Amino acid sequence: MPHLSPTLSLACELISRPSVTPDDAGCQQLLIDRLEPLGFQTEPMRYSDHNGTADNLWIRKGDTGPLFVFAGHTDVVPTGPEEQWQFPPFEPRIHDGYLCGRGAADMKGSIASIIVAIEHFIEEHPNHNGSIALLITSDEEGPATCGTVKVIEALEKRREKIDWCLVGEPSSTDKVGDVIKNGRRGSLGAKLTIKGIQGHVAYPHLAENPVFTSAEAIAEMAGTEWDKGNEFFPPTSFQISNIQAGTGATNVIPGELNIVCNFRFSTEQTDAGLRTRFEELLDSHNLTYDIQWTLNGQPFLTAEGDLVSATVSAIRTVCGYETVLSTAGGTSDGRFIAPTGAQVLELGPCNDTIHKVDERVKAEDLDTLSDIYQQILVNLLGKA
């Protein structure tokens, strides 16, 4: 490969470690090796539950406020069939101006940009205000039960409060910094079983087909306006992702219908309110059912404040254009951090190839991103 900038060199080191969730594969040690010489205090946090074990890293410089935190993850999603990749997914390389490899965009490129930004900022502002920390997990792409959520619980117990948190998730659309996420919708999932009576298709009067009895209810679910959204969020949406009934035989009326569904909801809703309305809808159709709810995350919003101002200004300074605030997309670990009262934003590279075969990011974008991160630190913690 050609001569690489410090950001690209570190990104390649990270990508070369096959840290498929929840395996960190030594990525966090790379960060420790870079930051400890700068005065950061390291606190590894390993947590386990029925989903497995995850490695987390809380690494902080300073003990005064305000506290600025970069949050991210070292785990990546599986590659899929490696033979479909143009280059081996864990052998990073620069090709036609792009850094190629699993995690280039989501989000090892961001982590590399963060580390280099911190190094440059501390070199130029050795006596900066406040404190800087990183919250890094290997459990973001998986169940996310042993990662950021556990670290935040530990920090809350000892009253270690985050003022500003920048999550390095790939937020950009067409060019780096054109979109920042200042919130996310909540996610509420359900596994619904509608009961019927199994029987022979030739004797339907002796059975009850749950596919038929639930049809009107399903149509009402799809057509319901749950809310109108607001200036920051689109209307709450409901989707069925899986539906199944029957034994596979052509002559058996199924005894139950199984549905997996999900709400993506705005700050106009609460999860409790959605559960109540949904169950009232089922009851209105006289259905017999069981339902298991899973709250994956509450909606959060950082509408304004120091972090928004500093980030918008940094993008303008470094890139020369205005950014757009957005709450679109799926969930992120910001959902665990925002409830503490911290201002939370997401800013990272373009997201058009995340989780895909041949994941890649423009190489020059990572250097630009590092410059933006550094300018945000200057705006918030730099001394005049």
MOURUR-V409943 format. One record per backbone hydrogen bond with DSSP energy under -1.0 kcal/mol. NH is the residue of the N-H (numbers start at 1). CO is the residue of the C=O. If there is no record, write none. Layout:
BEGIN
[[NH & CO] [NH & CO]]
END
This chain:
BEGIN
[[9 & 5] [10 & 6] [11 & 7] [12 & 8] [13 & 9] [14 & 10] [15 & 11] [16 & 12] [17 & 14] [19 & 17] [20 & 18] [21 & 76] [23 & 20] [27 & 24] [30 & 26] [31 & 27] [32 & 28] [33 & 29] [34 & 30] [35 & 31] [36 & 32] [38 & 35] [39 & 36] [40 & 35] [41 & 60] [43 & 58] [45 & 56] [47 & 54] [49 & 52] [52 & 49] [54 & 47] [56 & 45] [57 & 136] [58 & 43] [59 & 134] [60 & 41] [61 & 132] [68 & 131] [69 & 164] [70 & 133] [71 & 166] [72 & 135] [74 & 137] [76 & 19] [84 & 81] [85 & 82] [91 & 88] [93 & 100] [95 & 98] [98 & 95] [99 & 361] [100 & 93] [101 & 359] [102 & 89] [104 & 101] [108 & 103] [109 & 103] [111 & 107] [112 & 108] [113 & 109] [114 & 110] [115 & 111] [116 & 112] [117 & 113] [118 & 114] [119 & 115] [120 & 116] [121 & 117] [122 & 118] [123 & 119] [124 & 120] [125 & 121] [128 & 125] [129 & 381] [131 & 66] [132 & 61] [133 & 68] [134 & 59] [135 & 70] [136 & 57] [137 & 72] [138 & 55] [150 & 147] [151 & 147] [152 & 148] [153 & 149] [154 & 150] [155 & 151] [156 & 152] [157 & 153] [158 & 154] [159 & 156] [160 & 155] [163 & 67] [164 & 67] [165 & 343] [166 & 69] [167 & 345] [168 & 71] [172 & 349] [178 & 175] [180 & 324] [181 & 346] [182 & 326] [184 & 300] [186 & 265] [187 & 297] [188 & 263] [189 & 294] [190 & 261] [191 & 292] [192 & 259] [193 & 290] [194 & 257] [195 & 288] [196 & 255] [197 & 208] [199 & 253] [201 & 251] [203 & 200] [206 & 203] [207 & 204] [208 & 197] [213 & 209] [214 & 210] [215 & 212] [218 & 214] [219 & 215] [220 & 216] [221 & 217] [222 & 218] [223 & 219] [224 & 220] [230 & 233] [237 & 264] [239 & 262] [241 & 260] [242 & 260] [244 & 258] [253 & 199] [257 & 194] [258 & 244] [259 & 192] [260 & 242] [261 & 190] [262 & 239] [263 & 188] [264 & 237] [265 & 186] [269 & 266] [274 & 270] [275 & 271] [276 & 272] [277 & 273] [278 & 274] [279 & 275] [280 & 276] [281 & 277] [282 & 278] [283 & 279] [284 & 280] [285 & 282] [286 & 283] [287 & 282] [290 & 193] [292 & 191] [294 & 189] [296 & 187] [297 & 187] [300 & 184] [302 & 182] [309 & 305] [310 & 306] [311 & 307] [312 & 308] [313 & 309] [314 & 310] [315 & 311] [316 & 312] [317 & 313] [318 & 314] [319 & 315] [320 & 316] [324 & 178] [326 & 180] [335 & 332] [336 & 333] [338 & 334] [340 & 337] [341 & 338] [343 & 163] [345 & 165] [346 & 181] [347 & 167] [351 & 172] [356 & 353] [361 & 99] [363 & 97] [368 & 364] [369 & 365] [370 & 366] [371 & 367] [372 & 368] [373 & 369] [374 & 370] [375 & 371] [376 & 372] [377 & 373] [378 & 374] [379 & 375] [380 & 376] [381 & 377] [382 & 378]]
END
